[in-house]
Amino acid sequence: MTEKEQVAIKRIKQEIEKIDNKQSKISFFVLDTKGIPSGSLEYIYKLAYILTDEGYNVSMLYQSEKDDEFVGVINWLQEKYANLPHFDINNDFEVSPADVVFIPEIFANVMNQTKKLPCKRVAILQNFDYLIEQTPFAAQWGDFGIMDAITNTEHNKELLKGIFPYVNVDVIHPYIGEEFSNSIKPKKLIINIVAKNQSDINKIIKPFYWKYPTYKWVSFRDLRNFSKEAFANALREAVATVWVDTSASFGYSALEAMKSGSLVIAKVPDEPLEWAFDEKGMVKDCCLWFDNFNSVQRQLASVIRSFVTDKIPQIVYEEANKAHQPYKEDITRSGILEFVEKILNKRKSDMQELITNIEKQDNNGSN
């Protein structure tokens, strides 16, 4: 066996040893939202923390622009997430064949830039629209060497397999954290609003006061940019939460409100969210639904009257409990652990096969 082959086998065995000792780098590429809460980003951080908690060598990757300071999630997520190791890939972050890098669908440019790296790369799909927007016309994930992906819903898996059938896709459902819980304290007559656009908030609040001036004592609360703790407290104490996000791919805020015991009044989403629609494509009774902003004020007034007279239908709360029940941490934990173990075992077997092939070639050469 040549010296070059001996060195190659030694290096491969070192990579195998890294996998066996959980020293492989498991990295997640993240977008810096500059302190603005994001359910999609939280999903990634939660997966990263689960792996860290299980002893894996986890880090978060980002790419800074010139004179652009990384903010991270310290202002809205728990400190344990902000304390995960973070690295700027502009500062020569190195990877090896034993390492795994997860890349969200919004970073098609990163998928392309990293296609020659020796590590295993896995895509994360949470929003199919982002995939469409960010992937160039003349390219697809296979061109970037992306053959494996995780996604947060069965619907997203179906969409992804419909365009890239060669990609191996595993569904790892999100979970709704324990910070979201109901309280034995009476609810306050406060209406939370969770919406991205100020114009949508105005469409709800202003016409309500115009149509129902006798309810001018009812308070509305805009929950944009709340920290996770403050957000959970606000959901827990309010009688109802209006949720407007028709382009949502999952709908974290609505489920968080349900788990907190806040009645959810929601605009019907464009996508068939798995917890919101039944098999026939009809919305479930876990929320009070509205199709347009002209009807939501009537529903709000009805909820207020029902709350004051203690006549809110219990079936809404019962269906809400059914909606959020499947999204538990242990299910997410087992999903990401099984996936990473599968990926690393495949890398290990490929390396062992490579060693075998080198040794066979040497034996054939000796003969």
N, C-alpha and C positions, 0 to 999 in steps of 0.2 A: 504494500500500500504506500502510495506516495505521501510525502510530507503534507502536500496540499489537501489530500483526502483525509489525512489524520486530523488536520486542523479543522476541516469542515465538520467531521463527526464530533469532535470535541465541542464545537460551538453549538451544534444541534442538540447535543446532550445537555448543555448548559441551559438552553431554551426549554427543554423538557423539564429540567429540574425547577426552573422558575414556575412553570405551570403546576407542578406537583406541590410546590411550597407556597402557592398563592401569591407569588411575587410578580406575576404578570401585571402589567399596567392595564387597568380597565378605565378608559377615559371617555368622558362625555363632552362633546362640543356644545357650547351654550351661547345663546344670544344675551348680551347685556341689555336688559330692558330699562336701565337707568333708574332702578328703584320702583318701577311700575309693576304691580302684581300681574302675574300671568299664570293661568291654570296649566298651560302647555309646558311652561318652564318648570313649574312646581312638580309636574309629573316626572320630568327628567331628574330633578334633584332628589326626589323621593327614591327613585330607582338607584341612584348613585349611593344614597345613604344606606339603603338596605344592604347593598354589596359591601360597603364599608363596615357595617355592623356585623357582617358575616366573615370579616377578616380579609377581604380582598384589598388589593393595592389600588385604590380609586383616586382619580383626579378629574377636575373640571378644566376644560380647555376653552380659551377664547382668543380672538384675534383683535388686538387693539389698533385703532387708527392713530395717526400722528397727533400728539398732544391730547389724546382722548383717554381720560382716566376711567378705569374699570370700577363700576359701582357695585355690581352684584346684587344679592338678595337680602342683605343684612337689615334693610329698612322694613321688610314685610314678611320674610320667612323666619322661622326659628333659627337661633344662633348656630345650632348644630349643622345646618345646611350651609350657612355662610362660612363656617370654619372648615369645610372640605378643602383640600389642597387645590389651588387654582394656578394655572400656568398660561402665560401668553405664548402662543405658538410662534410669534415673531422672535422669541428669544431662544431659538434652537431647542425646542422640546423634542427629545429623541424617542423613537420607538423601535421595537425589535419584533421578530416573528411570533413571539409568545404573547404579544400585547394585542388588545382589542380596543378599537375606537368607535364609539357610537356617534353618528352624524345625523342631525335632524333634517327633515325634507327641505327646509328653507335654505340649506347650505349646499346647493348643487355645485357652486363654485369650489367649495372645500372638497366635495367628493371628487371633483376633477383634479384638483391640485394634489390630492393625496393618493392618487391611483397607483403610483409607483412605490409607495411605502411598503415595507415588508410585513407590517402588522395586518391583522384581520380588521376589516371595516364593516360596520353594520349600520344600516339606515334606520331612523326612527320616523315613522309616519303618524302624525296626529291630525293633520289638516290636509285633505286631498287638494284643496284649492291652492295651497302653498306649493305643493309639488308641481302643479300645472304652471303656476306663475314663475317659478324659479328655474325650472329645467328648460334649457334651450331647445328650440324647435328641432335642431338637427341631432339631438343627443337623447340618450335614455340612460337609466342607471347601469345597465350592462356595459355601456361604453366607459363608465367610470370604474368598472370592476366590482360593483355592488351586487352581490348575489344573495344577501341575507338581510332581513329587516324585522323589526318589531313594530307593532301598531297597537292602539289602545281600544279598538272595537272590531267586531266581526265585520261590520259594514265597511270599515276602512280596508280591512284585509281583502274583501271581495272587490273593492274598487282597484286596489293595487294589483291584484292578480289579473284583473281584467285588462290592464295595459302592459304589465311586465310579468307574464306568466312564469318566467324562469326564476323569479326571485322567491326564495324560501321565506315565508312569512309566519311569524308567531304572534298571537294576540296576548298581550299582557295588560289586563284591565287595571285602571287606576283604582285608588281607594280614597275614601273620604275620611279624613283624620279624626282622631278622638277629641280634638279641640272643639269639634262641632257636636253639640249635644243639647238636648232640651233641658229646661229648668223647671223646678217645682214652683218658682215664683210666677205670679200672674203676669201675663203679657201686657205690654204697654200699647196704647193705641197710637202706634207709630207705623208708618208705611215705608219700608225700605225700598229703594230703587237701585237695581243693578243694571246699568246700561252703559254702552261705550260712548254714545254720542249725547252731548248736551241737548241737541234738538229733540231727541226722543224723550228725554226727561221733561223738557218743556211741554211737549205734546200731551204728556200725562198729567202734570200738575196744574198748569194754567187753566185748561178747560174744566178740570175737576172743580176748582174753586169758583169758576164762572157758572157752571151748571148747578153746583150744590153749595151756595153761599152759606147755608146754615151749618156746614161742616168746616168752616174756616178755622176751627180749633184743632182740626186733625193735622198732625205733623208728618211731613215727608222728609226722608233722609237719603241723600245721595251717598252711596258706599264706594264710589270710585277712589282708588289709591289708598284704601285703608290697609293697615298691616293685617296679617292673618289673625292675630289675637283680637284686634279691634273689630275686624270683620265678623269673627265668630260671636263676639259679645253682642254686636248689633243685631245679628240674625236671631240670637237667642231671646232677646227681649222684645222684639217687634211682633205684632200680631200677624203681619203679612209682608211679603217681599214681592215686588214686581220685578220680573226678570225679562229683559229684552236683549236677545242675541240670536237673531235668526240664522246667522252663518256659523253658529257654534258646531264643532265636530263632536263635542261630548256634553257640555253643559254642567261644568263643575259647580257653579254658584247656585244653580237651582237645587241640586242634590244636597249641597251643604245647608241650604235654607230648610229643606225638608227634614234633614236629620236634626236640625236645631228647633224643630217644632213651629217654624214660621210658615204660615199658609202661603203657597206660591201662586201668584197670578202671572201667567207667562204668555208671551206672544208666540204663536205657533211657529216653530223653526222650519227652515227650508229643508234641512237634512233630516232623514228618519232616525233620530237619536234612539238608541236601543232601549233606554229606560222609559222613553216618552211615548212610543208607538207600539201597538200590538201587532200580531202577525198579519192582520188584515189592513194594516196601514192607518188605523184609527188611533187618535191620541187617547192615552189612558187618563183615568180620573185622579191621577196624583197631583195635578195642578188644575187651577181654574184658567182655561185657555181663552185668548181673544185673538181675532183675526186682524183687527185694525185698531188704530188709536182712538177712533170715534166711539168705540164700544167699551173700552176699558174703564172709563169713569163710572159707568153704570154698575160694573162689577165691583169696583172699589166701594161705591156707596152701599151696595148690597152686603159686602163683607163687613163694613163698619156697622150697619144696622144689626147684622147677625151677631157680631161680637158684643155689642152693647146689650142685646137681649139674650146672649148666651145660646144662640141657635145655629152656630156653624156646624154643618153636616159632618159627622164623625168619619164618614166614608172617605172624605178627602184626606184626612190624617192617616187613615188605615192604608189607603193606596200609596200615600207618600212614603210610609214606612216600608212598604213592599219595594218601592222604587230604589231606595238607597241601600237596602239590606245586602245586595250582592257585592257591593264595593267595599270589601274588607281588606285590611292590611295583610293578613296571612295568605290570602289568595294572590295578591300582587307579589308578595315575598317569594312564595313558592314558584311563581311564574318566571320571575327574573333570574332566580337562582338556577332553576332547571335549564333556562336558555343559555346562561353563561357557561354552565358546566358542559352543556352539549357542544357549544362552540369551542371551548378549550380542549375537550376530549378529541374533537375532530382535528384540531391543530396538532395535538400530541400524536395522534395516530398517523397523520400525514408526515410528521417529522420522523417517527419510527420507521415508516415505510421508506423514507428517503435514506436513512442509515442503512437499511437492508439492501436497497438498490446499489448503494456505493460499495458495500461489502461484496455483493454478488459480482459486480463489475470487476472488482479487484481479484476475486477468486477465478473468474473466467480468464482474466489477463494472465494469472499465474499458471493456468493450465495451458 
